[in-house]
């Protein structure tokens, strides 16, 4: 054992809210040094670590191929990668929601497409008449390139933006806008090594629809209902391995049925700051999952 791990991040976290520093002390209490490393760091020797934990790599969507190549290099080293490359490959495109739906997990209704077209928009308007729509890439983070469309005809400027954003057949998804997110908020449930740790409720800023802190959203510690936990854990059971961490985002449909918005298994913020015991629970989960490595 080298008693050293790497927390995989991005080059510069300016403008972002990260809570991973709260892991340093509980890891140190177990004699484990933590080093933060950018996933873009050239020629990093991953063999010097017992494990590499993917955390705040919040620009990976700009070059998914390069990001997955780094994860492959880590998995080829003697270090253990959390979460695994297989899980990251499955989770990197939101098309995994189709698999969840096939396995009878309630998810937000979605239309899938390749590139923006008037035909696809018309299909969405016919499927969800009179409703506002959300359109976003299937590979995205931080609500990048996410648009909220009115129920009426979109204006020429927005139409031009959509054609530009989703040019060359860029894969996208269309969903009905959930007013419950504005009126009530959405829940994020956190699981470490398959065990529930804590949950938060996130609400967008006034006049916005995005719940991320970077867009003015706010959050607080929350106790999810049994129905919300049931849906989250139903989704979690669709993954065939025990995950070091998972964040399951759930919102209420118009019917009040809880449904999965996203299942974040690559680089979700884990909001350690809202529950002072959560960093220690994370470290305990890591110690539970880490396989002994030769010195």
JOWOUR-V498128 format. One line per field, one symbol per residue. ss: DSSP state (~ for helix, > for strand, _ for the rest). psi: psi as a letter, one per 20 degrees, with the letter a starting at -180 (. if undefined). burial: b if it has 9 or more other ideal C-beta (glycine too) atoms within 8 Angstrom, else e. A space follows every 50 residues. Layout:
BEGIN
ss->???
psi->???
burial->???
END
This chain:
BEGIN
ss->___>>>>>>____________~~~~~~~____>>>>>>_______~~~__ >>>>_____~~~_~~~~~~~~~~~~~___>>>__~~~~~~~____~~~~~ ~~____>__>>>>>___~~~~~~~~~~_____>>>>>_________>>>_ _____~~~~~~~~~~_~~~_>>>>>>__~~~~~__>>>>>>>__>>>>>> >>>_________~~~__>>>>____~~~~~~~~~~~________>>>>>> >>_____>>>>>>>_______~~~___~~~~~~~~~~~~______
psi->pilpqpopbrgpjpiroqjhhiigghghijkpqpppppijpqlpniiiqh qpopdlmjjhihmhghghgghggghiaiqppprrgggghhihpjihhggg ghjkpprppppqrnqpqhgggggghhhmpjqqqpprqiorqjkpkpqpqr iapqqhgggggghghkrkkpprqpqqpohhhghhrqqpppppkippfrqq ppqrqpiripiqhijjqrrqproqrhhghggghgghiipjqppgqqpopp rprhijpqqpgqnojflqpjlhiiohihhhhgghgghhhpqpqq.
burial->eeebbbbbbbeebeeeebbbebbeebbbeeebebbebbbeeeeeebeebb bbbbbbbbebbeebeebbebbbbbbebebbbbbbbebbebbbebbbbbbb beeebbbbbbbbbebbeeebbebbbeebeeebbbbbbbbbeeeeebbebe beebeeebbebbbebbeeebbbbbbbbbebbeeebbbbbbbbbeebbbbb bbbbeeebebbbeebbbebeeeebeeebbbbbbbbbebbeeebbbbbbbb bbbeeeebbbeebbbbbbebbbebbeebbebbbbbbeebbeebee
END
